[in-house]
Amino acid sequence: MTEAWTRTQAEQLYRRYAGLVRYRALRILGDEEDAREVTQEAFARLLRHYRASDAEETPAALLIRITTNLSLTLIRDRAARRDKLRMRAGEKPGLGSGPLGQETIERADLVRSLLGRVPEDVQRMAVNYYIDGMTQQEIATLHRISVPTVRKRLDRFVRRSRKALSRD
């Protein structure tokens, strides 16, 4: 039987990795408040679902994965909610009709909207490539898949993004 986290371990873990986790969430979400909430939830999930003796991955790698998943889920949920509201209002679901490219904030919001339109595995790789600046080889190693598979999934993200943008 594995041991649960002690209070001291949890506090040390938080002090050591909270900045890393918040920065990761902020890079994906672009909103400080959302990043703080995701940071708290990431640590809560780590402490709730993993044991201190789980040594398969380092705490940092595990926290990055949890944070990425939580952030992408938040983006997906918000995109689905926006589409439902637009449908109720009789509008076409999609990215909206506002002007694009006004500033970095609008572009980042557009990328987040586009992430909500692809499967979760493609989302993770798009974040790794376009936000984290990882190479396709690094992504393949991280996800334990081949480079051609990474390339295909990134191409899928680009195709779906172009399709969504052309509709609007």
N, C-alpha and C positions, 0 to 999 in steps of 0.2 A: 504494500500500500504506500502511496506517495504522500508526502506531507503537504499541508496547505501553507500558504504564505503567512509569515509572521508579520506583525504590525511593523516591526523594524525593517524587515525586508521590503515591505510595500512602500514605506516611507523613503527608503534609499532608492528604490526603483523609480519612484515618482520624481525625486530630486534629480536623479541622473538623466532621465529620459523625457521629462515633461516638455522641455524646450524643443527637442527633436520631433516629438509627436505633434505638438502644436504647430510647428513650422510646416510639417508635412501636410496637416489638415488645411492650414492657411494657403499653401501653394495650390492645393486641389480646389478648395472651396472659394477662396478669395474674400472671405468674410471673417473678421476677427471673432465675433461672437459665436458663429458656427464652429470655428476652429476650437474655441475653448470648450464648447459642449462636446465636440467629437473627442477632444483630448480626455476629458473626464470619462466619457463612455468607453474609450479604448482601454484605459487603465482598469476600469470596473470589469470589463469583459476579460481582460488578462487575468485579473485576480480571481474572478468567478469561475472561469472555464479552464484555466491551466494551473498546474501545480508547480511549486517552486522547484521541484526536482526534474521537471520536464526539461531535458537538455538537448532535445532534437535541434532546436534553434536557439540563438541568443535572444535575450529579451528585446533587444533593439529591433532585430529582424521581425520578430513576432509582433511587436507593437506597430511597426511600419505597415505590416500586412493588415492588421486589425484596423488601423487608422485609414488606410486606403479603402478597405471594404466599407467601413462606416461612411466615409466621405462620398464614395460612389453611390451608395444606397441612398444617402440624403439627396444627391443630385437627381437620381432616378425617380425618387418619390415626389420631389418637387416638380419635375418635368411632367410626370403623370397627372399630378394635381392641376397644373396649369392647363394641360390638354383637356381635362374633364371640365374645368371652368369655361374654357373657350367653347367647347362643344355645347355646353348648356346655354351659352350666350349666342349660339348660332354661328360662331366663327369656325374657320378651318383650323384643326389642330396643327401645331407647328411652333415655329420660333417667334411668331408675332410679326407685326408689320412695322415696327419702329425702324428708324434709320440705323444702319450698321456702320461700324468703323469710326464712330465719333471719337472714342478714346480707348485706352487700354482696358478700362473697366467693362465697356460694352463688348470688346473682343473676348475678354475672359469669360463673361457671362454667356456669350455665344458658344465658346468651347464647352462650357459646362452643360449647356443645353444639348449640344451635339453628343456629348458623352452619354447622356440619358437615353439616347436612341440606339445604342449598340449593346450587344450582350456583355455580361460582366467580365468575361475573360478578355474581350477586346478593349473594354474600358481600362482595365489594369495596364494593359500593354500600351495603350495610347497615352496614359498618364506617365508611364515609365519613359516613353520615347519623347513626347512633346513637352512635358512639364519637367521631368527629372533630367532629361538630356542624355539618357542611357543609349548605348549602341544596341543594335539588333542582337548582336552576340551576347551582350550583358543581359538583355531581357530573356533570351533563350536559356541562358544558364540559370537565371533567377527562377524562371517558371518551369525549368526542366523539360523544355521542348526544343525542337529544331529551329534553326534560323529561318528556313523557308516557311515554317508555320507562323513564326512571328511576322514575317513579311506579309503573308496572306492576311493575317488579322489586322495589321496596320492598314493594308490596302482596303480591307472591308470598312474600316473606320473612315478612311478618306472618301470612298465611294458613297457611303451613306451620308456623310457630311455634305458632299457636293450635291447629292440628290435633295437633301433637306433644304439646302440653301437655294437651289434652283426653283423649288416650289414657292419659296417666299420671294 
